[in-house]
Amino acid sequence: MRKLSFKTTSIAAALLLSLGGSVAAIPTASAAEKCPIEKRKSKAVGQSAAKKVQKSFVAYQEGNVDEAIAILLEANPKNDFDKAYIARMLGNFYAEKAQMGTAIKYLKTAVEADILGGGDHAATLRLYADLLIQEKNFKDSITYYYKWMEFTCKEDAQVYRRIGIGYSEQKEWNKVLEVADKGLALSDKPDKGLYQMKLTAYFNQKKYPEAVKVLETMVPLFQDDKRLWVQLAQFYLMTEKYTKSLATYDLAYKNGFLETAGNITRLTQLLAQNGSPYRAAKIYEKHLKSGLIKESEKTLAILAGFFHNAKELKEAALYYGKAGAAENNGKYYLRQGRILSLDGKSKSAVAALKKSLDAGIDSPGEAQFELALAYLNLKQYKSAYSRALKAADDKKTARSAKSYISYIKEKARVHNVAL
């Protein structure tokens, strides 16, 4: 949970806590019926307590919080109202010193007395709830936020947001959705935190289509938030809306919002799968060269695959060769050799195919057969024949190799080459 910041900058601010965010009045049962806060009249502390309160207040104004606390601790309030009033002041002072446990203890005394004047009691309820949620007492904080609303007959968007945090921490996702919607209805302007709360709730309930709708609302409202574009594209993938996912990733990329290797990889994979392997290859190559994507056997092989799919044989062979060299992997040297042969570069293919055998591959016959074909193209019939015989010893390539052996023999006979 994000830690809620709390700082009391003055005793006036603490004792007359202003309420931020949008506030709406809750209709009362009867137009003539007064709200509890209006019924609760303000009172003055007793003469004995008043002296301590005034002295403490002066010390606080001079920046002496410890002295202000010490003065109040010496007070000997005679009645419940004076006790609650001083407890409230002590709660505020300890909160300013970040001694939250002690602050909560005194504020609880003031709240449970339920005797302070309307404005004072309302502010104490709100501060008490704020400190409870900051100290991760989520269940009780929710209770007192609702008590604040009942007492003041007001709803506040930020209060609903904090209630939502409390419910989120308790994984009560339906309640999170309920309070988030109430908060959004009260907000003067779009509240990203409340929308994010809804998104989290839907995600944790595995209601991905509903999560997509939230993100579709958020992205236009908060267009500069790079993370939201990526989240929307990812949720489109989760809901198998591949075209929309690609379009969102692509637009995010064009706006400079894709800043991680993972996101670039997802974009390029979608491009390749949707008929644009060459663009995928060029984007991936750009970020591989820039260093955003770390060069490794895996990433080099991915890039080679993109170029291969795009039928860009020269680049595909180049990167398969680099992938093979990265970890001396014969599998990629074999692919390089095949592509070079296909591209008519038989001499280079021979070198790559030999590397694949030296590095080791699961079926050596595959490389031997490709070597036979490469040597055949080079009209080196003796070498072609030798490699074809070796390929014939591998179950995987035996049939293909045997079909070429007689052909190689005939070619050698025609060209007067002894095998």
C-alpha positions as CSV (number, residue, x, y, z in Angstrom):
1,M,0.0,0.0,0.0
2,R,1.2,3.5,-0.7
3,K,2.0,5.2,2.5
4,L,-0.4,8.1,3.2
5,S,1.5,11.2,4.0
6,F,0.4,13.1,7.1
7,K,1.8,16.3,8.4
8,T,0.3,18.9,10.7
9,T,1.8,22.3,9.8
10,S,0.0,24.3,12.5
11,I,-2.3,23.8,15.4
12,A,-4.9,25.7,13.6
13,A,-4.7,23.3,10.7
14,A,-4.8,20.4,13.0
15,L,-7.7,21.6,15.1
16,L,-9.7,22.9,12.2
17,L,-8.8,20.2,9.7
18,S,-9.8,21.3,6.2
19,L,-11.3,18.7,4.0
20,G,-9.6,18.3,0.5
21,G,-11.3,16.9,-2.6
22,S,-14.9,17.1,-3.7
23,V,-17.5,17.0,-1.0
24,A,-21.2,16.3,-1.4
25,A,-23.9,16.6,1.2
26,I,-25.8,13.4,2.1
27,P,-29.5,14.0,2.1
28,T,-31.0,13.7,5.5
29,A,-34.2,11.8,6.3
30,S,-36.2,15.0,6.6
31,A,-35.5,18.5,5.4
32,A,-36.2,19.8,8.8
33,E,-33.9,17.3,10.5
34,K,-30.5,18.7,11.3
35,C,-27.2,16.9,10.6
36,P,-25.4,15.6,13.8
37,I,-22.5,18.1,13.2
38,E,-25.0,20.9,13.3
39,K,-26.7,19.7,16.5
40,R,-23.4,19.5,18.3
41,K,-22.7,22.9,19.8
42,S,-19.2,24.2,20.5
43,K,-18.1,24.5,24.1
44,A,-15.2,26.1,25.9
45,V,-12.9,24.2,28.2
46,G,-13.0,24.8,31.9
47,Q,-11.0,27.7,33.4
48,S,-8.3,25.5,34.9
49,A,-7.8,23.5,31.6
50,A,-8.0,26.7,29.5
51,K,-4.9,28.1,31.0
52,K,-2.9,25.0,30.1
53,V,-4.4,24.8,26.7
54,Q,-3.5,28.5,26.0
55,K,0.0,28.1,27.3
56,S,0.5,24.9,25.2
57,F,-0.8,26.7,22.2
58,V,1.7,29.5,22.6
59,A,4.5,27.0,23.0
60,Y,3.4,25.3,19.8
61,Q,3.3,28.5,17.8
62,E,6.8,29.2,18.9
63,G,7.8,25.8,17.5
64,N,8.2,24.0,20.8
65,V,6.1,20.9,20.2
66,D,7.7,19.0,23.1
67,E,7.1,21.8,25.5
68,A,3.5,22.1,24.2
69,I,3.0,18.3,24.9
70,A,4.6,18.6,28.4
71,I,2.3,21.4,29.4
72,L,-0.8,19.4,28.4
73,L,0.4,16.3,30.2
74,E,0.5,18.4,33.4
75,A,-3.1,19.5,33.0
76,N,-5.6,17.9,35.3
77,P,-8.9,18.2,33.4
78,K,-11.9,17.9,35.7
79,N,-14.7,16.8,33.3
80,D,-15.2,14.6,30.2
81,F,-15.3,17.5,27.8
82,D,-11.9,18.9,29.0
83,K,-10.4,15.4,28.9
84,A,-11.5,14.9,25.3
85,Y,-10.4,18.3,24.2
86,I,-6.9,17.9,25.7
87,A,-6.6,14.3,24.3
88,R,-7.4,15.7,20.9
89,M,-4.7,18.3,21.1
90,L,-2.2,15.7,22.3
91,G,-3.2,13.4,19.5
92,N,-2.4,16.1,17.0
93,F,0.9,17.0,18.6
94,Y,2.1,13.4,18.7
95,A,1.1,12.9,15.1
96,E,3.2,15.9,14.1
97,K,6.1,14.2,15.9
98,A,5.4,11.0,13.9
99,Q,4.7,9.1,17.1
100,M,1.6,7.6,15.6
101,G,0.9,4.9,18.2
102,T,0.7,7.5,20.9
103,A,-1.3,9.9,18.7
104,I,-3.8,7.2,17.9
105,K,-4.2,6.4,21.7
106,Y,-5.1,10.0,22.5
107,L,-7.3,10.6,19.4
108,K,-9.2,7.4,20.3
109,T,-10.0,8.8,23.7
110,A,-11.3,12.0,22.1
111,V,-13.3,10.2,19.5
112,E,-14.9,7.7,21.9
113,A,-15.9,10.5,24.3
114,D,-18.1,11.8,21.5
115,I,-18.5,15.1,23.2
116,L,-16.5,17.7,21.4
117,G,-18.1,20.4,19.4
118,G,-19.3,19.6,15.9
119,G,-16.4,20.8,13.9
120,D,-13.8,19.5,16.4
121,H,-15.4,16.1,16.6
122,A,-15.6,15.8,12.8
123,A,-12.0,16.8,12.3
124,T,-10.9,14.3,15.1
125,L,-12.8,11.5,13.4
126,R,-11.2,12.2,10.1
127,L,-7.7,12.5,11.5
128,Y,-8.1,9.3,13.6
129,A,-9.2,7.4,10.5
130,D,-6.3,8.8,8.5
131,L,-3.8,7.6,11.2
132,L,-5.4,4.2,11.5
133,I,-5.1,3.6,7.8
134,Q,-1.5,4.9,7.8
135,E,-0.7,2.4,10.5
136,K,-2.4,-0.4,8.5
137,N,-5.4,-0.8,10.8
138,F,-7.6,-1.0,7.7
139,K,-10.8,-2.4,9.2
140,D,-11.1,0.2,11.9
141,S,-10.1,3.1,9.6
142,I,-13.0,2.2,7.3
143,T,-15.4,2.3,10.3
144,Y,-14.3,5.7,11.3
145,Y,-14.4,7.1,7.8
146,Y,-18.0,6.1,7.6
147,K,-18.6,7.6,11.0
148,W,-17.2,10.9,9.7
149,M,-19.6,10.8,6.8
150,E,-22.5,10.0,9.0
151,F,-21.6,12.8,11.5
152,T,-21.0,15.5,8.8
153,C,-23.7,14.3,6.4
154,K,-21.0,14.7,3.7
155,E,-19.3,12.5,1.2
156,D,-15.8,13.1,0.1
157,A,-14.0,11.6,-3.0
158,Q,-10.7,11.3,-1.2
159,V,-12.4,9.6,1.8
160,Y,-13.9,7.0,-0.5
161,R,-10.4,6.6,-2.0
162,R,-9.0,5.8,1.4
163,I,-11.8,3.5,2.2
164,G,-11.0,1.8,-1.1
165,I,-7.4,1.3,0.0
166,G,-8.7,-0.3,3.2
167,Y,-10.9,-2.7,1.3
168,S,-8.1,-3.4,-1.2
169,E,-5.8,-4.4,1.6
170,Q,-8.5,-6.8,2.9
171,K,-9.1,-8.1,-0.7
172,E,-12.8,-7.1,-0.6
173,W,-12.9,-6.3,-4.3
174,N,-16.6,-5.8,-4.7
175,K,-16.6,-3.2,-2.0
176,V,-13.5,-1.6,-3.6
177,L,-15.5,-1.2,-6.8
178,E,-18.5,0.3,-5.0
179,V,-16.5,3.0,-3.2
180,A,-14.3,3.8,-6.2
181,D,-17.5,4.5,-8.3
182,K,-18.8,6.7,-5.5
183,G,-15.6,8.6,-5.3
184,L,-15.5,9.1,-9.1
185,A,-19.0,10.4,-9.1
186,L,-18.0,13.0,-6.6
187,S,-14.7,14.0,-8.2
188,D,-14.5,17.4,-9.9
189,K,-11.9,16.0,-12.3
190,P,-10.8,12.5,-13.3
191,D,-9.1,10.8,-10.4
192,K,-6.4,8.4,-11.6
193,G,-6.1,6.7,-8.2
194,L,-9.8,5.7,-8.1
195,Y,-9.7,4.4,-11.7
196,Q,-6.5,2.4,-10.8
197,M,-8.3,1.0,-7.8
198,K,-11.1,-0.2,-10.1
199,L,-8.6,-1.7,-12.4
200,T,-6.8,-3.6,-9.6
201,A,-10.1,-4.9,-8.3
202,Y,-11.2,-6.3,-11.7
203,F,-7.8,-7.8,-12.3
204,N,-7.8,-9.6,-8.9
205,Q,-11.3,-10.9,-9.7
206,K,-9.9,-12.1,-13.1
207,K,-12.6,-9.9,-14.8
208,Y,-10.3,-8.9,-17.6
209,P,-13.0,-7.6,-20.0
210,E,-14.1,-5.2,-17.3
211,A,-10.5,-4.2,-16.6
212,V,-10.1,-3.4,-20.4
213,K,-13.1,-1.0,-20.2
214,V,-11.5,0.8,-17.3
215,L,-8.3,1.2,-19.2
216,E,-10.1,2.3,-22.3
217,T,-11.5,5.1,-20.2
218,M,-8.3,5.9,-18.5
219,V,-6.0,6.1,-21.6
220,P,-7.8,9.1,-23.2
221,L,-8.1,10.9,-19.8
222,F,-4.4,10.4,-18.9
223,Q,-2.7,10.3,-22.3
224,D,0.8,11.1,-21.0
225,D,0.9,8.1,-18.7
226,K,3.1,5.7,-20.5
227,R,2.3,2.8,-18.2
228,L,-1.5,2.9,-19.0
229,W,-0.8,2.4,-22.7
230,V,1.3,-0.6,-22.0
231,Q,-1.3,-2.0,-19.5
232,L,-4.1,-1.6,-22.1
233,A,-2.0,-3.4,-24.7
234,Q,-1.3,-6.2,-22.3
235,F,-4.9,-6.6,-21.3
236,Y,-5.9,-6.7,-24.9
237,L,-3.4,-9.6,-25.2
238,M,-5.0,-11.3,-22.2
239,T,-8.4,-11.1,-23.7
240,E,-7.1,-12.3,-27.1
241,K,-7.8,-9.0,-28.9
242,Y,-4.5,-9.2,-30.8
243,T,-5.3,-6.6,-33.4
244,K,-6.2,-4.0,-30.7
245,S,-3.1,-5.0,-28.7
246,L,-0.9,-4.5,-31.7
247,A,-2.5,-1.2,-32.5
248,T,-2.1,0.0,-28.9
249,Y,1.5,-1.1,-28.7
250,D,2.3,0.4,-32.0
251,L,0.8,3.8,-31.1
252,A,2.6,3.7,-27.8
253,Y,5.8,3.0,-29.6
254,K,5.4,5.9,-32.0
255,N,4.8,8.2,-29.0
256,G,7.9,7.0,-27.3
257,F,6.1,5.2,-24.5
258,L,7.8,1.7,-24.8
259,E,10.9,2.0,-22.8
260,T,11.7,-1.6,-21.8
261,A,13.1,-4.6,-23.7
262,G,10.1,-6.6,-22.8
263,N,7.6,-4.2,-24.4
264,I,9.7,-3.8,-27.6
265,T,9.8,-7.6,-27.8
266,R,6.0,-7.9,-27.5
267,L,5.5,-5.2,-30.1
268,T,7.8,-6.9,-32.6
269,Q,6.4,-10.4,-31.9
270,L,2.9,-9.0,-32.6
271,L,4.1,-7.3,-35.8
272,A,5.7,-10.5,-37.0
273,Q,2.6,-12.6,-36.2
274,N,0.4,-10.1,-38.1
275,G,2.2,-9.9,-41.4
276,S,4.9,-7.3,-40.7
277,P,8.1,-9.4,-39.9
278,Y,10.4,-6.9,-41.7
279,R,9.2,-4.0,-39.6
280,A,9.5,-6.2,-36.6
281,A,13.1,-7.0,-37.5
282,K,14.1,-3.4,-38.1
283,I,12.6,-2.2,-34.8
284,Y,14.1,-5.1,-32.9
285,E,17.5,-4.6,-34.6
286,K,17.4,-0.8,-33.7
287,H,17.0,-1.5,-30.0
288,L,19.4,-4.4,-30.0
289,K,22.1,-2.1,-31.4
290,S,21.1,0.7,-29.0
291,G,21.6,-1.6,-26.0
292,L,18.0,-1.4,-24.7
293,I,17.7,-5.1,-25.7
294,K,20.7,-7.0,-24.3
295,E,22.6,-8.9,-26.9
296,S,22.5,-12.7,-26.2
297,E,22.0,-16.0,-27.9
298,K,18.3,-15.7,-27.4
299,T,17.8,-12.1,-28.6
300,L,20.1,-12.6,-31.6
301,A,18.1,-15.7,-32.6
302,I,14.8,-13.8,-32.2
303,L,16.1,-11.1,-34.6
304,A,17.4,-13.8,-37.0
305,G,13.9,-15.3,-37.0
306,F,12.2,-12.0,-37.8
307,F,14.5,-11.5,-40.8
308,H,14.0,-15.1,-41.8
309,N,10.2,-14.7,-41.8
310,A,10.6,-11.6,-43.8
311,K,12.7,-13.6,-46.4
312,E,15.7,-11.2,-45.8
313,L,18.1,-14.1,-46.1
314,K,21.4,-12.1,-45.8
315,E,20.4,-10.6,-42.5
316,A,18.9,-13.8,-41.2
317,A,22.1,-15.7,-41.9
318,L,24.2,-13.0,-40.3
319,Y,22.2,-13.0,-37.0
320,Y,21.9,-16.8,-36.9
321,G,25.6,-16.9,-37.1
322,K,26.0,-14.4,-34.3
323,A,23.5,-16.4,-32.2
324,G,25.5,-19.6,-32.8
325,A,28.7,-17.8,-31.8
326,A,27.2,-16.3,-28.6
327,E,27.1,-19.7,-26.9
328,N,28.7,-22.0,-29.6
329,N,25.3,-23.4,-30.4
330,G,25.3,-25.7,-33.3
331,K,21.5,-25.4,-33.9
332,Y,21.9,-21.8,-35.0
333,Y,24.9,-22.5,-37.2
334,L,22.8,-25.2,-38.9
335,R,20.1,-22.6,-39.6
336,Q,22.7,-20.2,-40.9
337,G,24.1,-22.9,-43.2
338,R,20.7,-23.7,-44.6
339,I,19.8,-20.1,-45.3
340,L,23.2,-19.5,-47.0
341,S,22.6,-22.5,-49.2
342,L,19.1,-21.3,-50.0
343,D,20.7,-17.9,-50.9
344,G,23.1,-19.5,-53.3
345,K,26.1,-18.9,-51.0
346,S,27.3,-22.6,-50.9
347,K,30.9,-21.9,-49.9
348,S,29.8,-19.9,-46.9
349,A,27.2,-22.5,-46.1
350,V,29.9,-25.2,-45.9
351,A,31.8,-23.2,-43.3
352,A,28.7,-22.6,-41.2
353,L,27.6,-26.2,-41.4
354,K,31.0,-27.5,-40.3
355,K,30.7,-25.1,-37.3
356,S,27.4,-26.7,-36.4
357,L,29.0,-30.2,-36.4
358,D,31.9,-29.0,-34.3
359,A,29.6,-27.3,-31.8
360,G,27.3,-30.4,-31.7
361,I,23.7,-30.8,-32.7
362,D,21.1,-33.4,-31.9
363,S,20.9,-34.9,-35.4
364,P,24.3,-34.6,-37.1
365,G,22.8,-36.1,-40.2
366,E,20.9,-32.8,-40.8
367,A,24.2,-30.9,-41.2
368,Q,25.8,-33.7,-43.2
369,F,22.9,-33.7,-45.6
370,E,23.0,-30.0,-46.0
371,L,26.8,-30.2,-46.6
372,A,26.2,-32.8,-49.3
373,L,23.8,-30.4,-51.1
374,A,26.2,-27.5,-50.7
375,Y,29.2,-29.5,-52.1
376,L,26.9,-30.7,-54.9
377,N,26.2,-27.1,-55.8
378,L,30.0,-26.4,-55.7
379,K,30.5,-29.5,-58.0
380,Q,32.7,-31.1,-55.4
381,Y,31.2,-34.5,-55.9
382,K,33.6,-36.5,-53.9
383,S,32.9,-34.4,-50.8
384,A,29.2,-34.4,-51.6
385,Y,29.2,-38.2,-51.8
386,S,31.1,-38.5,-48.5
387,R,28.7,-36.3,-46.7
388,A,25.6,-38.0,-48.2
389,L,26.9,-41.4,-46.9
390,K,27.2,-40.0,-43.4
391,A,23.7,-38.5,-43.6
392,A,22.4,-41.9,-44.6
393,D,23.6,-43.3,-41.3
394,D,21.3,-40.9,-39.4
395,K,17.7,-42.1,-39.1
396,K,16.4,-38.6,-39.4
397,T,18.0,-38.0,-42.8
398,A,18.6,-41.5,-44.1
399,R,15.8,-41.5,-46.6
400,S,16.6,-38.1,-48.1
401,A,20.3,-38.9,-48.2
402,K,19.9,-42.2,-49.9
403,S,17.8,-40.6,-52.6
404,Y,20.7,-38.3,-53.4
405,I,23.5,-40.8,-53.4
406,S,22.7,-42.3,-56.8
407,Y,22.3,-38.8,-58.2
408,I,25.7,-37.7,-56.9
409,K,27.2,-40.9,-58.3
410,E,25.8,-40.1,-61.8
411,K,27.0,-36.5,-61.6
412,A,30.5,-37.7,-60.7
413,R,30.5,-40.3,-63.5
414,V,29.5,-37.6,-66.0
415,H,32.3,-35.3,-64.8
416,N,34.9,-38.1,-64.6
417,V,35.3,-37.7,-60.8
418,A,36.4,-40.8,-58.9
419,L,34.4,-41.3,-55.7
